[in-house]
Amino acid sequence: SQRGTETVLVVEDDPSVRKVAERMLTRQGYRVVLAESGEAALALVRDERSAFDLIITDVVMPGMDGGQLASRLRE
């Protein structure tokens, strides 16, 4: 079976959901970076050393929701 090699950014405000997502993706071989908010995710993406192949985001989060984050990332 194939294993992932890509880097995935998981944006989730619930610590337990973040942990489960990290565990599942890491077991499949992905490099996982976690962010607890949309603002934290934007800061990571702005860091030119951080290149993500995929971003998985919660839709409902305090502050900036997943839709707003997606719009900001497209800019």
Steps between C-alpha positions, in 0.01 A plus 500: 500500500620850422596745772475876490809716494336841474476770766149566633390802703209414730305802628267405786405683820408184696819348650362145504397514133840648410671211678288233326562659157873520571514136610305372198700697244838428662427127497447527125842659455404865468693780667240686706509860622226614737335840542235579762345791311470666162735774614763245606463322164554825309815568701634154413417540130668842492819342629683429174664194655156341533375340180177302528369252248155493659312706758216339694292748696207493737209701363370642830767667714501811718650810342567394142292208371618250239335683210664828594834321536464347153426844352801652673726216382391555140616863524 
